[in-house]
Amino acid sequence: MDGPANGSGARVHRADIVIAGAGAAGAMAALAADEQGATFVGLDQLPEFGGTAIVSGGGMSIAGTSMQAERGTEDCA
């Protein structure tokens, strides 16, 4: 926060990057921005970090990875 925008009392936030959403993609964007030394502000409509990923149960479908190939695992779906 850099201070009031005008006499209204509104605050001004200055950042290199604005990240819309605090879910899985937004979290990765924030990490990447931080690694590059950029300042950022994250915005989300929900009161908690995690977006819709927070209710997903943590399941992911990742197929055809090098780790699977090394172990001889084939995706048959």
Wavefront OBJ file of the C-alpha trace (Angstrom):
o trace
v 0.000 0.000 0.000
v 1.435 3.282 -1.065
v -1.093 5.584 0.512
v -4.341 7.366 -0.228
v -5.327 7.735 -3.883
v -7.064 11.011 -3.199
v -9.055 12.710 -0.484
v -11.575 9.847 -0.482
v -9.463 7.696 1.811
v -9.128 4.921 -0.827
v -5.801 3.131 -0.785
v -3.540 2.669 -3.794
v -1.749 -0.636 -4.313
v 1.217 -0.572 -6.672
v 2.548 -3.821 -8.098
v 4.283 -5.176 -11.181
v 1.671 -7.904 -11.585
v -1.979 -8.352 -10.618
v -2.979 -11.988 -10.107
v -6.692 -12.672 -10.496
v -7.602 -15.727 -8.447
v -5.983 -17.393 -5.452
v -6.455 -20.977 -6.589
v -3.849 -23.407 -7.877
v -2.955 -21.324 -10.948
v -2.889 -18.075 -8.986
v -0.600 -19.621 -6.386
v 1.830 -20.743 -9.090
v 1.718 -17.291 -10.675
v 2.549 -15.738 -7.294
v 5.478 -18.107 -6.788
v 6.812 -17.388 -10.278
v 6.460 -13.630 -9.754
v 8.274 -13.835 -6.436
v 11.093 -15.923 -7.928
v 11.586 -13.221 -10.572
v 11.622 -10.463 -7.957
v 8.347 -8.916 -9.114
v 5.900 -7.299 -6.751
v 2.359 -8.577 -7.020
v -1.094 -8.306 -5.568
v -3.481 -11.261 -5.574
v -7.231 -10.791 -5.835
v -9.902 -13.394 -5.208
v -13.640 -13.330 -4.633
v -13.437 -15.931 -1.862
v -12.285 -15.149 1.696
v -9.852 -18.105 1.791
v -6.781 -18.981 -0.243
v -7.248 -21.939 -2.575
v -10.071 -21.025 -4.949
v -12.112 -23.930 -6.247
v -9.060 -26.183 -5.836
v -9.718 -26.077 -2.081
v -12.879 -28.163 -2.551
v -11.533 -30.538 -5.196
v -10.399 -33.218 -2.762
v -6.892 -32.969 -4.142
v -7.448 -35.361 -7.035
v -5.468 -34.854 -10.221
v -5.223 -36.809 -13.424
v -1.703 -36.727 -14.815
v -0.822 -39.274 -17.464
v 2.083 -39.920 -19.777
v 4.788 -38.618 -17.468
v 8.449 -39.608 -17.693
v 8.149 -41.170 -14.219
v 5.360 -43.456 -15.452
v 7.386 -44.406 -18.536
v 10.416 -45.283 -16.383
v 8.222 -47.638 -14.356
v 6.481 -49.148 -17.370
v 3.096 -47.672 -16.440
v 0.783 -47.208 -19.418
v -2.319 -45.039 -19.570
v -5.162 -47.153 -20.923
v -8.053 -44.726 -20.362
l 1 2 3 4 5 6 7 8 9 10 11 12 13 14 15 16 17 18 19 20 21 22 23 24 25 26 27 28 29 30 31 32 33 34 35 36 37 38 39 40 41 42 43 44 45 46 47 48 49 50 51 52 53 54 55 56 57 58 59 60 61 62 63 64 65 66 67 68 69 70 71 72 73 74 75 76 77
